[in-house]
Amino acid sequence: MAMVPAKSDPKWARFASNFTAIKVNDLATKMFLNRLKVKATFDQSEAAKRGLIDEAYEFFTKNQENLKGDIQTIFG
């Protein structure tokens, strides 16, 4: 089973800094990442990055059964 890392894991900081370059397969993940890109365009503060991590954590945790491959791609 794909495991979403804890929010304290350094993988999340790397995700927040580089999610625009991530290539995924699932359409739902692609759409979600595109939405995050739009948000990040308007606010690049540390608080905004934490918000993106919170939102992504919730998305991946809620959908981890269906997004195993993308979670593996993103977090290793």
mmCIF file of the N, C-alpha and C atoms, coordinates in Angstrom:
data_MODEL
# 
_entry.id   MODEL 
# 
loop_
_atom_site.group_PDB 
_atom_site.id 
_atom_site.type_symbol 
_atom_site.label_atom_id 
_atom_site.label_alt_id 
_atom_site.label_comp_id 
_atom_site.label_asym_id 
_atom_site.label_entity_id 
_atom_site.label_seq_id 
_atom_site.pdbx_PDB_ins_code 
_atom_site.Cartn_x 
_atom_site.Cartn_y 
_atom_site.Cartn_z 
_atom_site.occupancy 
_atom_site.B_iso_or_equiv 
_atom_site.pdbx_formal_charge 
_atom_site.auth_seq_id 
_atom_site.auth_comp_id 
_atom_site.auth_asym_id 
_atom_site.auth_atom_id 
_atom_site.pdbx_PDB_model_num 
ATOM 1   N N  . MET A 1 1  ? 0.843  -1.189 0.000   1.00 0.00 ? 1  MET A N  1 
ATOM 2   C CA . MET A 1 1  ? 0.000  0.000  0.000   1.00 0.00 ? 1  MET A CA 1 
ATOM 3   C C  . MET A 1 1  ? 0.885  1.247  0.000   1.00 0.00 ? 1  MET A C  1 
ATOM 4   N N  . ALA A 1 2  ? 0.556  2.169  -0.828  1.00 0.00 ? 2  ALA A N  1 
ATOM 5   C CA . ALA A 1 2  ? 1.302  3.432  -0.871  1.00 0.00 ? 2  ALA A CA 1 
ATOM 6   C C  . ALA A 1 2  ? 1.071  4.190  0.425   1.00 0.00 ? 2  ALA A C  1 
ATOM 7   N N  . MET A 1 3  ? 2.136  4.726  0.931   1.00 0.00 ? 3  MET A N  1 
ATOM 8   C CA . MET A 1 3  ? 2.020  5.460  2.188   1.00 0.00 ? 3  MET A CA 1 
ATOM 9   C C  . MET A 1 3  ? 2.340  6.928  1.958   1.00 0.00 ? 3  MET A C  1 
ATOM 10  N N  . VAL A 1 4  ? 1.465  7.764  2.428   1.00 0.00 ? 4  VAL A N  1 
ATOM 11  C CA . VAL A 1 4  ? 1.687  9.204  2.368   1.00 0.00 ? 4  VAL A CA 1 
ATOM 12  C C  . VAL A 1 4  ? 2.583  9.555  3.557   1.00 0.00 ? 4  VAL A C  1 
ATOM 13  N N  . PRO A 1 5  ? 3.709  10.238 3.312   1.00 0.00 ? 5  PRO A N  1 
ATOM 14  C CA . PRO A 1 5  ? 4.599  10.566 4.428   1.00 0.00 ? 5  PRO A CA 1 
ATOM 15  C C  . PRO A 1 5  ? 3.948  11.550 5.403   1.00 0.00 ? 5  PRO A C  1 
ATOM 16  N N  . ALA A 1 6  ? 4.405  11.513 6.639   1.00 0.00 ? 6  ALA A N  1 
ATOM 17  C CA . ALA A 1 6  ? 3.928  12.466 7.648   1.00 0.00 ? 6  ALA A CA 1 
ATOM 18  C C  . ALA A 1 6  ? 4.282  13.880 7.198   1.00 0.00 ? 6  ALA A C  1 
ATOM 19  N N  . LYS A 1 7  ? 3.480  14.851 7.616   1.00 0.00 ? 7  LYS A N  1 
ATOM 20  C CA . LYS A 1 7  ? 3.726  16.243 7.202   1.00 0.00 ? 7  LYS A CA 1 
ATOM 21  C C  . LYS A 1 7  ? 5.084  16.750 7.647   1.00 0.00 ? 7  LYS A C  1 
ATOM 22  N N  . SER A 1 8  ? 5.650  16.154 8.675   1.00 0.00 ? 8  SER A N  1 
ATOM 23  C CA . SER A 1 8  ? 6.965  16.575 9.170   1.00 0.00 ? 8  SER A CA 1 
ATOM 24  C C  . SER A 1 8  ? 8.115  16.011 8.326   1.00 0.00 ? 8  SER A C  1 
ATOM 25  N N  . ASP A 1 9  ? 7.812  15.092 7.419   1.00 0.00 ? 9  ASP A N  1 
ATOM 26  C CA . ASP A 1 9  ? 8.832  14.476 6.577   1.00 0.00 ? 9  ASP A CA 1 
ATOM 27  C C  . ASP A 1 9  ? 9.413  15.520 5.615   1.00 0.00 ? 9  ASP A C  1 
ATOM 28  N N  . PRO A 1 10 ? 10.734 15.561 5.445   1.00 0.00 ? 10 PRO A N  1 
ATOM 29  C CA . PRO A 1 10 ? 11.368 16.520 4.523   1.00 0.00 ? 10 PRO A CA 1 
ATOM 30  C C  . PRO A 1 10 ? 10.914 16.376 3.069   1.00 0.00 ? 10 PRO A C  1 
ATOM 31  N N  . LYS A 1 11 ? 10.326 15.249 2.725   1.00 0.00 ? 11 LYS A N  1 
ATOM 32  C CA . LYS A 1 11 ? 9.817  15.057 1.358   1.00 0.00 ? 11 LYS A CA 1 
ATOM 33  C C  . LYS A 1 11 ? 8.755  16.092 1.020   1.00 0.00 ? 11 LYS A C  1 
ATOM 34  N N  . TRP A 1 12 ? 8.010  16.539 2.027   1.00 0.00 ? 12 TRP A N  1 
ATOM 35  C CA . TRP A 1 12 ? 6.977  17.545 1.776   1.00 0.00 ? 12 TRP A CA 1 
ATOM 36  C C  . TRP A 1 12 ? 7.581  18.897 1.410   1.00 0.00 ? 12 TRP A C  1 
ATOM 37  N N  . ALA A 1 13 ? 8.681  19.259 2.045   1.00 0.00 ? 13 ALA A N  1 
ATOM 38  C CA . ALA A 1 13 ? 9.353  20.517 1.699   1.00 0.00 ? 13 ALA A CA 1 
ATOM 39  C C  . ALA A 1 13 ? 9.855  20.456 0.262   1.00 0.00 ? 13 ALA A C  1 
ATOM 40  N N  . ARG A 1 14 ? 10.410 19.313 -0.125  1.00 0.00 ? 14 ARG A N  1 
ATOM 41  C CA . ARG A 1 14 ? 10.848 19.144 -1.519  1.00 0.00 ? 14 ARG A CA 1 
ATOM 42  C C  . ARG A 1 14 ? 9.650  19.198 -2.460  1.00 0.00 ? 14 ARG A C  1 
ATOM 43  N N  . PHE A 1 15 ? 8.550  18.578 -2.070  1.00 0.00 ? 15 PHE A N  1 
ATOM 44  C CA . PHE A 1 15 ? 7.335  18.620 -2.883  1.00 0.00 ? 15 PHE A CA 1 
ATOM 45  C C  . PHE A 1 15 ? 6.873  20.057 -3.093  1.00 0.00 ? 15 PHE A C  1 
ATOM 46  N N  . ALA A 1 16 ? 6.811  20.835 -2.018  1.00 0.00 ? 16 ALA A N  1 
ATOM 47  C CA . ALA A 1 16 ? 6.318  22.214 -2.090  1.00 0.00 ? 16 ALA A CA 1 
ATOM 48  C C  . ALA A 1 16 ? 7.231  23.098 -2.935  1.00 0.00 ? 16 ALA A C  1 
ATOM 49  N N  . SER A 1 17 ? 8.500  22.762 -2.996  1.00 0.00 ? 17 SER A N  1 
ATOM 50  C CA . SER A 1 17 ? 9.448  23.567 -3.761  1.00 0.00 ? 17 SER A CA 1 
ATOM 51  C C  . SER A 1 17 ? 9.546  23.137 -5.222  1.00 0.00 ? 17 SER A C  1 
ATOM 52  N N  . ASN A 1 18 ? 9.052  21.957 -5.532  1.00 0.00 ? 18 ASN A N  1 
ATOM 53  C CA . ASN A 1 18 ? 9.299  21.410 -6.864  1.00 0.00 ? 18 ASN A CA 1 
ATOM 54  C C  . ASN A 1 18 ? 8.086  20.729 -7.493  1.00 0.00 ? 18 ASN A C  1 
ATOM 55  N N  . PHE A 1 19 ? 6.900  20.947 -6.968  1.00 0.00 ? 19 PHE A N  1 
ATOM 56  C CA . PHE A 1 19 ? 5.747  20.193 -7.488  1.00 0.00 ? 19 PHE A CA 1 
ATOM 57  C C  . PHE A 1 19 ? 5.394  20.548 -8.923  1.00 0.00 ? 19 PHE A C  1 
ATOM 58  N N  . THR A 1 20 ? 5.851  21.696 -9.410  1.00 0.00 ? 20 THR A N  1 
ATOM 59  C CA . THR A 1 20 ? 5.539  22.085 -10.790 1.00 0.00 ? 20 THR A CA 1 
ATOM 60  C C  . THR A 1 20 ? 6.276  21.220 -11.808 1.00 0.00 ? 20 THR A C  1 
ATOM 61  N N  . ALA A 1 21 ? 7.357  20.551 -11.391 1.00 0.00 ? 21 ALA A N  1 
ATOM 62  C CA . ALA A 1 21 ? 8.138  19.719 -12.306 1.00 0.00 ? 21 ALA A CA 1 
ATOM 63  C C  . ALA A 1 21 ? 7.775  18.237 -12.226 1.00 0.00 ? 21 ALA A C  1 
ATOM 64  N N  . ILE A 1 22 ? 6.855  17.886 -11.352 1.00 0.00 ? 22 ILE A N  1 
ATOM 65  C CA . ILE A 1 22 ? 6.493  16.481 -11.141 1.00 0.00 ? 22 ILE A CA 1 
ATOM 66  C C  . ILE A 1 22 ? 5.626  15.982 -12.300 1.00 0.00 ? 22 ILE A C  1 
ATOM 67  N N  . LYS A 1 23 ? 6.001  14.830 -12.830 1.00 0.00 ? 23 LYS A N  1 
ATOM 68  C CA . LYS A 1 23 ? 5.231  14.178 -13.894 1.00 0.00 ? 23 LYS A CA 1 
ATOM 69  C C  . LYS A 1 23 ? 4.476  12.997 -13.290 1.00 0.00 ? 23 LYS A C  1 
ATOM 70  N N  . VAL A 1 24 ? 3.154  13.038 -13.393 1.00 0.00 ? 24 VAL A N  1 
ATOM 71  C CA . VAL A 1 24 ? 2.313  11.984 -12.846 1.00 0.00 ? 24 VAL A CA 1 
ATOM 72  C C  . VAL A 1 24 ? 1.419  11.408 -13.937 1.00 0.00 ? 24 VAL A C  1 
ATOM 73  N N  . ASN A 1 25 ? 0.754  10.305 -13.635 1.00 0.00 ? 25 ASN A N  1 
ATOM 74  C CA . ASN A 1 25 ? -0.065 9.613  -14.625 1.00 0.00 ? 25 ASN A CA 1 
ATOM 75  C C  . ASN A 1 25 ? -1.556 9.819  -14.442 1.00 0.00 ? 25 ASN A C  1 
ATOM 76  N N  . ASP A 1 26 ? -2.020 9.901  -13.220 1.00 0.00 ? 26 ASP A N  1 
ATOM 77  C CA . ASP A 1 26 ? -3.450 9.965  -12.944 1.00 0.00 ? 26 ASP A CA 1 
ATOM 78  C C  . ASP A 1 26 ? -4.006 11.358 -13.237 1.00 0.00 ? 26 ASP A C  1 
ATOM 79  N N  . LEU A 1 27 ? -5.117 11.408 -13.936 1.00 0.00 ? 27 LEU A N  1 
ATOM 80  C CA . LEU A 1 27 ? -5.728 12.689 -14.296 1.00 0.00 ? 27 LEU A CA 1 
ATOM 81  C C  . LEU A 1 27 ? -6.100 13.508 -13.064 1.00 0.00 ? 27 LEU A C  1 
ATOM 82  N N  . ALA A 1 28 ? -6.599 12.849 -12.031 1.00 0.00 ? 28 ALA A N  1 
ATOM 83  C CA . ALA A 1 28 ? -6.982 13.577 -10.814 1.00 0.00 ? 28 ALA A CA 1 
ATOM 84  C C  . ALA A 1 28 ? -5.766 14.261 -10.189 1.00 0.00 ? 28 ALA A C  1 
ATOM 85  N N  . THR A 1 29 ? -4.631 13.578 -10.172 1.00 0.00 ? 29 THR A N  1 
ATOM 86  C CA . THR A 1 29 ? -3.409 14.167 -9.620  1.00 0.00 ? 29 THR A CA 1 
ATOM 87  C C  . THR A 1 29 ? -2.941 15.318 -10.493 1.00 0.00 ? 29 THR A C  1 
ATOM 88  N N  . LYS A 1 30 ? -2.997 15.151 -11.810 1.00 0.00 ? 30 LYS A N  1 
ATOM 89  C CA . LYS A 1 30 ? -2.599 16.225 -12.722 1.00 0.00 ? 30 LYS A CA 1 
ATOM 90  C C  . LYS A 1 30 ? -3.452 17.475 -12.486 1.00 0.00 ? 30 LYS A C  1 
ATOM 91  N N  . MET A 1 31 ? -4.753 17.283 -12.369 1.00 0.00 ? 31 MET A N  1 
ATOM 92  C CA . MET A 1 31 ? -5.652 18.420 -12.148 1.00 0.00 ? 31 MET A CA 1 
ATOM 93  C C  . MET A 1 31 ? -5.371 19.078 -10.794 1.00 0.00 ? 31 MET A C  1 
ATOM 94  N N  . PHE A 1 32 ? -5.134 18.263 -9.780  1.00 0.00 ? 32 PHE A N  1 
ATOM 95  C CA . PHE A 1 32 ? -4.842 18.794 -8.453  1.00 0.00 ? 32 PHE A CA 1 
ATOM 96  C C  . PHE A 1 32 ? -3.550 19.607 -8.474  1.00 0.00 ? 32 PHE A C  1 
ATOM 97  N N  . LEU A 1 33 ? -2.498 19.066 -9.088  1.00 0.00 ? 33 LEU A N  1 
ATOM 98  C CA . LEU A 1 33 ? -1.223 19.780 -9.148  1.00 0.00 ? 33 LEU A CA 1 
ATOM 99  C C  . LEU A 1 33 ? -1.347 21.073 -9.946  1.00 0.00 ? 33 LEU A C  1 
ATOM 100 N N  . ASN A 1 34 ? -2.144 21.062 -10.992 1.00 0.00 ? 34 ASN A N  1 
ATOM 101 C CA . ASN A 1 34 ? -2.369 22.298 -11.754 1.00 0.00 ? 34 ASN A CA 1 
ATOM 102 C C  . ASN A 1 34 ? -3.054 23.352 -10.895 1.00 0.00 ? 34 ASN A C  1 
ATOM 103 N N  . ARG A 1 35 ? -3.975 22.940 -10.064 1.00 0.00 ? 35 ARG A N  1 
ATOM 104 C CA . ARG A 1 35 ? -4.658 23.878 -9.164  1.00 0.00 ? 35 ARG A CA 1 
ATOM 105 C C  . ARG A 1 35 ? -3.666 24.461 -8.158  1.00 0.00 ? 35 ARG A C  1 
ATOM 106 N N  . LEU A 1 36 ? -2.769 23.610 -7.651  1.00 0.00 ? 36 LEU A N  1 
ATOM 107 C CA . LEU A 1 36 ? -1.742 24.103 -6.734  1.00 0.00 ? 36 LEU A CA 1 
ATOM 108 C C  . LEU A 1 36 ? -0.809 25.089 -7.433  1.00 0.00 ? 36 LEU A C  1 
ATOM 109 N N  . LYS A 1 37 ? -0.487 24.826 -8.698  1.00 0.00 ? 37 LYS A N  1 
ATOM 110 C CA . LYS A 1 37 ? 0.384  25.731 -9.462  1.00 0.00 ? 37 LYS A CA 1 
ATOM 111 C C  . LYS A 1 37 ? -0.226 27.118 -9.545  1.00 0.00 ? 37 LYS A C  1 
ATOM 112 N N  . VAL A 1 38 ? -1.525 27.175 -9.803  1.00 0.00 ? 38 VAL A N  1 
ATOM 113 C CA . VAL A 1 38 ? -2.208 28.466 -9.893  1.00 0.00 ? 38 VAL A CA 1 
ATOM 114 C C  . VAL A 1 38 ? -2.136 29.186 -8.550  1.00 0.00 ? 38 VAL A C  1 
ATOM 115 N N  . LYS A 1 39 ? -2.407 28.476 -7.472  1.00 0.00 ? 39 LYS A N  1 
ATOM 116 C CA . LYS A 1 39 ? -2.329 29.087 -6.142  1.00 0.00 ? 39 LYS A CA 1 
ATOM 117 C C  . LYS A 1 39 ? -0.925 29.597 -5.850  1.00 0.00 ? 39 LYS A C  1 
ATOM 118 N N  . ALA A 1 40 ? 0.084  28.787 -6.186  1.00 0.00 ? 40 ALA A N  1 
ATOM 119 C CA . ALA A 1 40 ? 1.472  29.157 -5.906  1.00 0.00 ? 40 ALA A CA 1 
ATOM 120 C C  . ALA A 1 40 ? 1.907  30.364 -6.726  1.00 0.00 ? 40 ALA A C  1 
ATOM 121 N N  . THR A 1 41 ? 1.306  30.554 -7.874  1.00 0.00 ? 41 THR A N  1 
ATOM 122 C CA . THR A 1 41 ? 1.634  31.702 -8.710  1.00 0.00 ? 41 THR A CA 1 
ATOM 123 C C  . THR A 1 41 ? 1.294  33.008 -8.008  1.00 0.00 ? 41 THR A C  1 
ATOM 124 N N  . PHE A 1 42 ? 0.222  33.003 -7.244  1.00 0.00 ? 42 PHE A N  1 
ATOM 125 C CA . PHE A 1 42 ? -0.251 34.217 -6.593  1.00 0.00 ? 42 PHE A CA 1 
ATOM 126 C C  . PHE A 1 42 ? 0.362  34.455 -5.217  1.00 0.00 ? 42 PHE A C  1 
ATOM 127 N N  . ASP A 1 43 ? 0.848  33.402 -4.582  1.00 0.00 ? 43 ASP A N  1 
ATOM 128 C CA . ASP A 1 43 ? 1.415  33.560 -3.235  1.00 0.00 ? 43 ASP A CA 1 
ATOM 129 C C  . ASP A 1 43 ? 2.536  32.549 -3.039  1.00 0.00 ? 43 ASP A C  1 
ATOM 130 N N  . GLN A 1 44 ? 3.761  33.042 -2.928  1.00 0.00 ? 44 GLN A N  1 
ATOM 131 C CA . GLN A 1 44 ? 4.916  32.163 -2.779  1.00 0.00 ? 44 GLN A CA 1 
ATOM 132 C C  . GLN A 1 44 ? 5.525  32.254 -1.382  1.00 0.00 ? 44 GLN A C  1 
ATOM 133 N N  . SER A 1 45 ? 4.754  32.723 -0.429  1.00 0.00 ? 45 SER A N  1 
ATOM 134 C CA . SER A 1 45 ? 5.241  32.858 0.945   1.00 0.00 ? 45 SER A CA 1 
ATOM 135 C C  . SER A 1 45 ? 5.370  31.486 1.607   1.00 0.00 ? 45 SER A C  1 
ATOM 136 N N  . GLU A 1 46 ? 6.088  31.459 2.723   1.00 0.00 ? 46 GLU A N  1 
ATOM 137 C CA . GLU A 1 46 ? 6.225  30.213 3.478   1.00 0.00 ? 46 GLU A CA 1 
ATOM 138 C C  . GLU A 1 46 ? 4.868  29.743 4.012   1.00 0.00 ? 46 GLU A C  1 
ATOM 139 N N  . ALA A 1 47 ? 4.037  30.685 4.420   1.00 0.00 ? 47 ALA A N  1 
ATOM 140 C CA . ALA A 1 47 ? 2.693  30.321 4.904   1.00 0.00 ? 47 ALA A CA 1 
ATOM 141 C C  . ALA A 1 47 ? 1.889  29.664 3.784   1.00 0.00 ? 47 ALA A C  1 
ATOM 142 N N  . ALA A 1 48 ? 2.014  30.179 2.584   1.00 0.00 ? 48 ALA A N  1 
ATOM 143 C CA . ALA A 1 48 ? 1.306  29.591 1.446   1.00 0.00 ? 48 ALA A CA 1 
ATOM 144 C C  . ALA A 1 48 ? 1.830  28.197 1.150   1.00 0.00 ? 48 ALA A C  1 
ATOM 145 N N  . LYS A 1 49 ? 3.162  27.999 1.262   1.00 0.00 ? 49 LYS A N  1 
ATOM 146 C CA . LYS A 1 49 ? 3.734  26.665 1.042   1.00 0.00 ? 49 LYS A CA 1 
ATOM 147 C C  . LYS A 1 49 ? 3.203  25.678 2.073   1.00 0.00 ? 49 LYS A C  1 
ATOM 148 N N  . ARG A 1 50 ? 3.096  26.116 3.320   1.00 0.00 ? 50 ARG A N  1 
ATOM 149 C CA . ARG A 1 50 ? 2.534  25.227 4.356   1.00 0.00 ? 50 ARG A CA 1 
ATOM 150 C C  . ARG A 1 50 ? 1.088  24.889 4.031   1.00 0.00 ? 50 ARG A C  1 
ATOM 151 N N  . GLY A 1 51 ? 0.344  25.863 3.525   1.00 0.00 ? 51 GLY A N  1 
ATOM 152 C CA . GLY A 1 51 ? -1.039 25.617 3.130   1.00 0.00 ? 51 GLY A CA 1 
ATOM 153 C C  . GLY A 1 51 ? -1.133 24.618 1.990   1.00 0.00 ? 51 GLY A C  1 
ATOM 154 N N  . LEU A 1 52 ? -0.210 24.723 1.031   1.00 0.00 ? 52 LEU A N  1 
ATOM 155 C CA . LEU A 1 52 ? -0.186 23.775 -0.077  1.00 0.00 ? 52 LEU A CA 1 
ATOM 156 C C  . LEU A 1 52 ? 0.138  22.365 0.420   1.00 0.00 ? 52 LEU A C  1 
ATOM 157 N N  . ILE A 1 53 ? 1.067  22.289 1.363   1.00 0.00 ? 53 ILE A N  1 
ATOM 158 C CA . ILE A 1 53 ? 1.402  20.984 1.938   1.00 0.00 ? 53 ILE A CA 1 
ATOM 159 C C  . ILE A 1 53 ? 0.195  20.400 2.661   1.00 0.00 ? 53 ILE A C  1 
ATOM 160 N N  . ASP A 1 54 ? -0.496 21.214 3.437   1.00 0.00 ? 54 ASP A N  1 
ATOM 161 C CA . ASP A 1 54 ? -1.694 20.737 4.143   1.00 0.00 ? 54 ASP A CA 1 
ATOM 162 C C  . ASP A 1 54 ? -2.735 20.221 3.157   1.00 0.00 ? 54 ASP A C  1 
ATOM 163 N N  . GLU A 1 55 ? -2.952 20.993 2.103   1.00 0.00 ? 55 GLU A N  1 
ATOM 164 C CA . GLU A 1 55 ? -3.953 20.618 1.100   1.00 0.00 ? 55 GLU A CA 1 
ATOM 165 C C  . GLU A 1 55 ? -3.533 19.343 0.363   1.00 0.00 ? 55 GLU A C  1 
ATOM 166 N N  . ALA A 1 56 ? -2.255 19.253 -0.001  1.00 0.00 ? 56 ALA A N  1 
ATOM 167 C CA . ALA A 1 56 ? -1.768 18.067 -0.707  1.00 0.00 ? 56 ALA A CA 1 
ATOM 168 C C  . ALA A 1 56 ? -1.807 16.836 0.196   1.00 0.00 ? 56 ALA A C  1 
ATOM 169 N N  . TYR A 1 57 ? -1.430 17.014 1.453   1.00 0.00 ? 57 TYR A N  1 
ATOM 170 C CA . TYR A 1 57 ? -1.472 15.899 2.399   1.00 0.00 ? 57 TYR A CA 1 
ATOM 171 C C  . TYR A 1 57 ? -2.895 15.349 2.498   1.00 0.00 ? 57 TYR A C  1 
ATOM 172 N N  . GLU A 1 58 ? -3.852 16.227 2.624   1.00 0.00 ? 58 GLU A N  1 
ATOM 173 C CA . GLU A 1 58 ? -5.250 15.801 2.713   1.00 0.00 ? 58 GLU A CA 1 
ATOM 174 C C  . GLU A 1 58 ? -5.683 15.079 1.437   1.00 0.00 ? 58 GLU A C  1 
ATOM 175 N N  . PHE A 1 59 ? -5.336 15.636 0.279   1.00 0.00 ? 59 PHE A N  1 
ATOM 176 C CA . PHE A 1 59 ? -5.702 15.041 -1.007  1.00 0.00 ? 59 PHE A CA 1 
ATOM 177 C C  . PHE A 1 59 ? -5.108 13.641 -1.154  1.00 0.00 ? 59 PHE A C  1 
ATOM 178 N N  . PHE A 1 60 ? -3.799 13.518 -0.906  1.00 0.00 ? 60 PHE A N  1 
ATOM 179 C CA . PHE A 1 60 ? -3.148 12.221 -1.094  1.00 0.00 ? 60 PHE A CA 1 
ATOM 180 C C  . PHE A 1 60 ? -3.571 11.202 -0.045  1.00 0.00 ? 60 PHE A C  1 
ATOM 181 N N  . THR A 1 61 ? -3.805 11.649 1.175   1.00 0.00 ? 61 THR A N  1 
ATOM 182 C CA . THR A 1 61 ? -4.262 10.729 2.219   1.00 0.00 ? 61 THR A CA 1 
ATOM 183 C C  . THR A 1 61 ? -5.659 10.208 1.891   1.00 0.00 ? 61 THR A C  1 
ATOM 184 N N  . LYS A 1 62 ? -6.525 11.098 1.477   1.00 0.00 ? 62 LYS A N  1 
ATOM 185 C CA . LYS A 1 62 ? -7.906 10.726 1.158   1.00 0.00 ? 62 LYS A CA 1 
ATOM 186 C C  . LYS A 1 62 ? -7.971 9.781  -0.048  1.00 0.00 ? 62 LYS A C  1 
ATOM 187 N N  . ASN A 1 63 ? -7.054 9.961  -0.996  1.00 0.00 ? 63 ASN A N  1 
ATOM 188 C CA . ASN A 1 63 ? -7.107 9.202  -2.248  1.00 0.00 ? 63 ASN A CA 1 
ATOM 189 C C  . ASN A 1 63 ? -5.953 8.219  -2.422  1.00 0.00 ? 63 ASN A C  1 
ATOM 190 N N  . GLN A 1 64 ? -5.276 7.877  -1.335  1.00 0.00 ? 64 GLN A N  1 
ATOM 191 C CA . GLN A 1 64 ? -4.068 7.083  -1.481  1.00 0.00 ? 64 GLN A CA 1 
ATOM 192 C C  . GLN A 1 64 ? -4.297 5.707  -2.102  1.00 0.00 ? 64 GLN A C  1 
ATOM 193 N N  . GLU A 1 65 ? -5.432 5.131  -1.897  1.00 0.00 ? 65 GLU A N  1 
ATOM 194 C CA . GLU A 1 65 ? -5.697 3.813  -2.478  1.00 0.00 ? 65 GLU A CA 1 
ATOM 195 C C  . GLU A 1 65 ? -5.738 3.887  -4.010  1.00 0.00 ? 65 GLU A C  1 
ATOM 196 N N  . ASN A 1 66 ? -6.286 4.975  -4.550  1.00 0.00 ? 66 ASN A N  1 
ATOM 197 C CA . ASN A 1 66 ? -6.413 5.131  -5.999  1.00 0.00 ? 66 ASN A CA 1 
ATOM 198 C C  . ASN A 1 66 ? -5.191 5.753  -6.653  1.00 0.00 ? 66 ASN A C  1 
ATOM 199 N N  . LEU A 1 67 ? -4.338 6.397  -5.867  1.00 0.00 ? 67 LEU A N  1 
ATOM 200 C CA . LEU A 1 67 ? -3.209 7.137  -6.426  1.00 0.00 ? 67 LEU A CA 1 
ATOM 201 C C  . LEU A 1 67 ? -1.857 6.550  -6.020  1.00 0.00 ? 67 LEU A C  1 
ATOM 202 N N  . LYS A 1 68 ? -1.818 5.257  -5.786  1.00 0.00 ? 68 LYS A N  1 
ATOM 203 C CA . LYS A 1 68 ? -0.600 4.605  -5.318  1.00 0.00 ? 68 LYS A CA 1 
ATOM 204 C C  . LYS A 1 68 ? 0.607  4.913  -6.204  1.00 0.00 ? 68 LYS A C  1 
ATOM 205 N N  . GLY A 1 69 ? 0.430  4.788  -7.509  1.00 0.00 ? 69 GLY A N  1 
ATOM 206 C CA . GLY A 1 69 ? 1.536  5.011  -8.430  1.00 0.00 ? 69 GLY A CA 1 
ATOM 207 C C  . GLY A 1 69 ? 2.057  6.425  -8.373  1.00 0.00 ? 69 GLY A C  1 
ATOM 208 N N  . ASP A 1 70 ? 1.154  7.392  -8.354  1.00 0.00 ? 70 ASP A N  1 
ATOM 209 C CA . ASP A 1 70 ? 1.570  8.798  -8.308  1.00 0.00 ? 70 ASP A CA 1 
ATOM 210 C C  . ASP A 1 70 ? 2.228  9.131  -6.972  1.00 0.00 ? 70 ASP A C  1 
ATOM 211 N N  . ILE A 1 71 ? 1.712  8.575  -5.895  1.00 0.00 ? 71 ILE A N  1 
ATOM 212 C CA . ILE A 1 71 ? 2.319  8.817  -4.568  1.00 0.00 ? 71 ILE A CA 1 
ATOM 213 C C  . ILE A 1 71 ? 3.731  8.251  -4.555  1.00 0.00 ? 71 ILE A C  1 
ATOM 214 N N  . GLN A 1 72 ? 3.913  7.072  -5.137  1.00 0.00 ? 72 GLN A N  1 
ATOM 215 C CA . GLN A 1 72 ? 5.242  6.472  -5.219  1.00 0.00 ? 72 GLN A CA 1 
ATOM 216 C C  . GLN A 1 72 ? 6.169  7.338  -6.065  1.00 0.00 ? 72 GLN A C  1 
ATOM 217 N N  . THR A 1 73 ? 5.660  7.845  -7.172  1.00 0.00 ? 73 THR A N  1 
ATOM 218 C CA . THR A 1 73 ? 6.457  8.713  -8.046  1.00 0.00 ? 73 THR A CA 1 
ATOM 219 C C  . THR A 1 73 ? 6.890  9.985  -7.323  1.00 0.00 ? 73 THR A C  1 
ATOM 220 N N  . ILE A 1 74 ? 5.980  10.579 -6.600  1.00 0.00 ? 74 ILE A N  1 
ATOM 221 C CA . ILE A 1 74 ? 6.240  11.859 -5.940  1.00 0.00 ? 74 ILE A CA 1 
ATOM 222 C C  . ILE A 1 74 ? 7.144  11.703 -4.722  1.00 0.00 ? 74 ILE A C  1 
ATOM 223 N N  . PHE A 1 75 ? 6.867  10.726 -3.893  1.00 0.00 ? 75 PHE A N  1 
ATOM 224 C CA . PHE A 1 75 ? 7.552  10.632 -2.604  1.00 0.00 ? 75 PHE A CA 1 
ATOM 225 C C  . PHE A 1 75 ? 8.592  9.513  -2.508  1.00 0.00 ? 75 PHE A C  1 
ATOM 226 N N  . GLY A 1 76 ? 8.616  8.657  -3.525  1.00 0.00 ? 76 GLY A N  1 
ATOM 227 C CA . GLY A 1 76 ? 9.624  7.601  -3.543  1.00 0.00 ? 76 GLY A CA 1 
ATOM 228 C C  . GLY A 1 76 ? 9.392  6.443  -2.668  1.00 0.00 ? 76 GLY A C  1 
# 
